[in-house]
C-alpha cells in the first residue's frame, strides 16, 4: 500500500496540519486525494534543480523494442483547435517565414495567443466524374431524363418517345397522324373529321371559312371532300380539292359573284387541283394497276337567307330545321350506282342501297374522271335550322333525312362544334367502318316584313 506524503498546510483552506493527519481539522478536506509531487523532472534532473528554467523533454525513440521505427505523427494527420479557438484544417502548410519544425516542413506551427489564424486556402473545384467506358451501360444517375430527349411522348404508353417514322420506341404503338382527327370552329360554322376505326389513315378533308358578300352580308362556307380509296394518293387529292375550292370561294364571294356561280367555279378549281396531282405519277406503263388521284366534293354557302350547295360524288348535304315538327330534307343526289338505279326506276331505294354495288360512284374529281358535271342548287328555307355537310362515313349510319334529323343534337344551331363531335361519335359508335367528316352551319331565316311594320 502506498504511503501518503506529508503536507504542512491544507491545500483547501491553508490551515496548518500536524504530522500524520489524514483529514484537515478545519475544513475536513481529504488529504489522501492530494498526489505526491514527483521527485525529479521529466528530464531526469532533481525537481529543485529545474526551478527557474524550461523543462527539457526526452527525445523520441528511434525504434521500439522489436527494432521497428517508431511511428511519427505530423500536424497534417489530425485536425485540432488553435490557441485562439479557431479550427485547424488538416494538411495546412507551414506559415511563410516560419522555420519548419522537426526538419520535415510538415508540422503545423500554432499562432501566438491573440493572433488570428491564417485563412484556409481556397478549395479546389471538384473533379468531373469520369465518363463511362465505351460500350458500358449508361449510369442512370447521370442519364438524360426522357423529357429532355427528342421526339414527342407516345399517346398510348405515355413513357416512350416517338421515332421519326411515327412509332413509339418503347411499346411500338403507331402514333396518330395530324389528319387522324381534326376540328375547326368559326363563329358561324364548325367541322370535325376522324379516321374512323377501320382505316389506317384519314382520306377525308374539309375547309371552313367565313367572309362577306359585296353588300357586306356575312356568309359561312364549308367544303368536305372524300378521297377515293381505290385511287392513288386519295388523301392528297381530298386535301388539294378542299383547299382549292375554299380559296376560290373566298376570292369570288367578296367580289360580288353570286354564291351559286361561285360554288360552280370552286368545284372546277378543285378539279384542276386534283388533276395536277396526276402529273407527278410515273408513266402509265410503270403503274398498270394504279388510278390517278381522285376524290368527291360537297360544299355549302349559308348567309343572307340563302342556302347554296354544290357536289360531285356521293357526299351529302342535309337540311335539319330547329322545329322538330318540320320535315328535314336531303339536298343532294348521289353520283352513284344506287342512285342511278333508283332514278331509272329499275330498283327501289331500299333494294339499290342493299346491293354491294350501291356505293360505286359515277362522278368524281380526278384526271381519269368522266366528263365533269358539277351539281349546284340553291334554297331559301323559311325557318331557322342547321345545314349538315358530310361524307358517307356519317350518312351510312343515318341515311334518310329523318334518321339524320334524329341524331343531330337539338342545340346544334347554338353549339355547332359540339354537334359535329356528336355526329362523328354516332358514326364511331356504329362501327366507324369509314373515315367520317361532318360540318355544321347554323341557318337563320331571313326576316320577312309586313305592312304593319
ZAFIVEX-218767 format. One line per field, with one value per residue (C-alpha): x, y, z; residue in one letter. Coordinates in steps of 0.5 Angstrom, whole numbers, plus 500, padded with zeros to 3 digits. Each point is the difference from the previous one (the first is absolute). Layout:
x <- X_...
y <- Y_...
z <- Z_...
type <- A_...
END
This chain:
x <- 500_503_502_497_505_500_496_502_493_493_500_493_500_507_499_507_500_503_504_496_494_495_495_500_498_497_496_500_504_502_508_501_497_506_505_507_505_505_507_503_498_498_507_503_503_498_494_503_505_495_497_501_502_496_499_504_495_503_502_495_502_503_498_495_502_500_504_494_501_495_494_500_494_500_496_496_498_495_495_501_498_505_501_495_495_499_500_507_499_503_506_501_507_505_499_505_506_500_505_498_500_503_503_495_496_493_499_495_502_495_499_501_495_495_503_495_501_502_494_499_502_494_497_502_494_497_503_495_498_503_495_498_505_498_494_499_492_499_499_493_502_503_496_496_493_495_496_507_501_497_493_493_497_496_493_499_505_502_507_504_502_497_505_500_496_494_501_502_507_497_493_501_493_498_499_494_502_498_494_497_496_499_495_499_495_498_494_495_503_504_502_503_504_502_504_495_501_502_504_508_499_495_499_495_501_496_501_495_500_496_500_495_497_501_494_503_496_503_501_503_502_502_504_500_504_501_506_498_504_501_504_507_501_493_502_504_494_495_504_502_493_497_506_499_492_501_505_495_494_504_502_494_494_503_501_492_500_493_501_497_505_506_498_501_506_503_499_503_506_500_500_506_504_499_501_507_502_500_506_504_499_504_499_493_505_503_493_496_495_500_495_501_499_492_495_493_498_494_499_495_500_495_498_495_494_503_503_504_503_505_502_504_499_497_501_494_496_494_495_498_495_500_493_499_494_502_503_507_503_506_502_505_499_506_504_500_498_494_497_500_496_495_500_499_494_504_500_497_505_500_502_505_504_500_504_507_501_496_506_503_501_499_502_507_505_507_504_496_493_495_497_500_493_500_493_497_494_497_495_496_498_494_502_507_504_506_504_504_505_503_504_497_504_494_494_501_497_495_498_493_499_495_506_505_495_499_508_501_500_494_505_504_499_503_505_503_506_497_495_505_504_494_498_507_499_494_504_505_495_497_507_504_501_502_503_495_499_495_499_494_498_494_495_496_494_499_495_494_497_492_496_499_508
y <- 500_507_505_507_505_505_507_506_504_498_501_502_505_501_498_497_493_495_494_494_504_496_506_507_502_507_498_492_500_493_501_493_503_504_497_499_505_497_500_501_504_496_502_496_506_501_504_505_501_501_506_506_497_497_492_496_495_493_498_496_493_498_493_495_494_496_505_503_507_504_503_507_505_506_506_498_494_502_506_505_506_506_504_506_495_499_493_498_497_493_501_507_503_503_507_504_503_495_494_493_496_494_501_497_506_497_502_505_506_503_507_504_502_505_500_498_493_500_500_493_499_500_494_497_498_493_496_498_493_495_498_493_495_499_495_500_502_507_502_501_506_504_497_506_500_498_507_502_495_502_497_501_495_494_501_493_499_507_498_498_505_500_499_504_494_501_494_500_498_497_496_500_504_504_507_504_504_507_499_494_504_508_505_507_505_507_505_497_493_494_494_493_495_493_494_495_493_496_504_501_508_505_501_506_507_507_507_505_508_506_506_506_501_506_503_499_494_495_493_493_494_493_495_493_495_492_497_494_494_496_506_502_505_502_503_505_501_502_505_503_501_502_506_502_500_504_505_501_502_505_503_500_502_507_502_499_493_497_494_495_502_501_493_497_504_497_493_501_503_494_495_504_499_492_500_503_494_495_504_497_493_495_498_496_494_500_500_496_499_507_505_508_503_501_503_502_507_503_507_506_507_503_507_506_495_496_493_497_493_497_493_495_493_496_505_504_506_499_506_499_505_502_499_492_500_503_495_499_499_498_505_496_494_495_499_492_493_500_507_498_494_504_506_495_496_494_499_502_505_494_495_504_502_493_498_499_505_505_505_499_508_502_507_503_505_497_499_494_502_500_507_504_502_505_500_506_502_506_500_505_497_504_498_499_493_497_498_493_499_493_494_493_499_503_499_493_500_505_499_503_508_497_496_506_504_495_500_508_503_505_505_500_507_502_495_498_497_496_498_498_496_496_498_498_496_497_497_497_497_497_497_505_496_506_507_505_507_505_508_503_507_503_504_506_501_507_504_502_507_501_507_501_500
z <- 500_498_505_500_500_506_499_504_498_498_492_501_506_501_507_504_500_505_498_499_498_495_500_501_507_498_494_499_494_498_500_496_494_499_495_502_497_495_503_493_494_493_498_506_504_507_501_504_494_495_503_496_493_495_500_495_497_499_492_497_499_493_501_504_504_494_495_496_499_505_497_498_501_495_501_494_503_505_500_506_503_500_507_497_500_492_497_497_493_498_496_501_497_505_500_496_503_506_500_499_507_500_494_495_499_501_508_501_504_505_499_506_505_498_493_494_497_493_495_497_492_495_499_493_495_501_494_495_501_495_494_498_497_492_500_507_502_502_507_502_505_494_494_497_502_495_500_497_494_493_498_503_505_498_501_501_506_502_501_494_494_493_495_493_497_505_504_508_501_507_498_492_500_494_501_498_494_499_496_504_504_498_503_498_502_498_502_495_498_503_498_502_496_503_497_503_503_494_495_501_498_499_493_501_500_502_499_504_499_502_495_498_493_496_504_507_502_504_497_502_496_500_496_501_496_500_497_495_504_493_497_501_506_502_506_496_495_505_503_494_498_506_501_492_501_506_497_494_504_505_493_497_505_502_493_499_497_501_505_495_495_505_502_493_499_506_498_494_503_505_494_497_506_501_492_501_505_495_496_506_498_496_493_499_498_507_504_496_507_502_499_500_507_501_505_501_502_503_502_503_501_505_501_498_501_494_500_494_500_494_500_495_503_506_506_502_503_505_502_507_503_507_501_501_497_493_495_498_493_497_495_495_496_500_494_501_497_505_498_493_501_504_495_495_504_499_507_507_504_505_495_497_506_503_493_501_494_504_501_494_498_493_501_503_499_497_494_498_501_495_498_506_501_507_503_503_504_504_505_504_507_503_507_504_501_498_494_501_494_501_497_499_506_504_496_499_508_499_492_500_501_506_503_499_504_506_501_499_507_502_501_494_498_506_501_493_502_506_495_495_505_502_493_499_506_498_494_504_505_494_498_497_493_496_501_503_499_501_500_504_497_504_496_502_495_497_504_496_500_500_499_507_502
type <- X_X_X_X_X_X_X_X_X_X_X_X_X_X_X_X_X_X_X_X_X_X_X_X_X_X_X_X_X_X_X_X_X_X_X_X_X_X_X_X_X_X_X_X_X_X_X_X_X_X_X_X_X_X_X_X_X_X_X_X_X_X_X_X_X_X_X_X_X_X_X_X_X_X_X_X_X_X_X_X_X_X_X_X_X_X_X_X_X_X_X_X_X_X_X_X_X_X_X_X_X_X_X_X_X_X_X_X_X_X_X_X_X_X_X_X_X_X_X_X_X_X_X_X_X_X_X_X_X_X_X_X_X_X_X_X_X_X_X_X_X_X_X_X_X_X_X_X_X_X_X_X_X_X_X_X_X_X_X_X_X_X_X_X_X_X_X_X_X_X_X_X_X_X_X_X_X_X_X_X_X_X_X_X_X_X_X_X_X_X_X_X_X_X_X_X_X_X_X_X_X_X_X_X_X_X_X_X_X_X_X_X_X_X_X_X_X_X_X_X_X_X_X_X_X_X_X_X_X_X_X_X_X_X_X_X_X_X_X_X_X_X_X_X_X_X_X_X_X_X_X_X_X_X_X_X_X_X_X_X_X_X_X_X_X_X_X_X_X_X_X_X_X_X_X_X_X_X_X_X_X_X_X_X_X_X_X_X_X_X_X_X_X_X_X_X_X_X_X_X_X_X_X_X_X_X_X_X_X_X_X_X_X_X_X_X_X_X_X_X_X_X_X_X_X_X_X_X_X_X_X_X_X_X_X_X_X_X_X_X_X_X_X_X_X_X_X_X_X_X_X_X_X_X_X_X_X_X_X_X_X_X_X_X_X_X_X_X_X_X_X_X_X_X_X_X_X_X_X_X_X_X_X_X_X_X_X_X_X_X_X_X_X_X_X_X_X_X_X_X_X_X_X_X_X_X_X_X_X_X_X_X_X_X_X_X_X_X_X_X_X_X_X_X_X_X_X_X_X_X_X_X_X_X_X_X_X_X_X_X_X_X_X_X_X_X_X_X_X_X_X_X_X
END
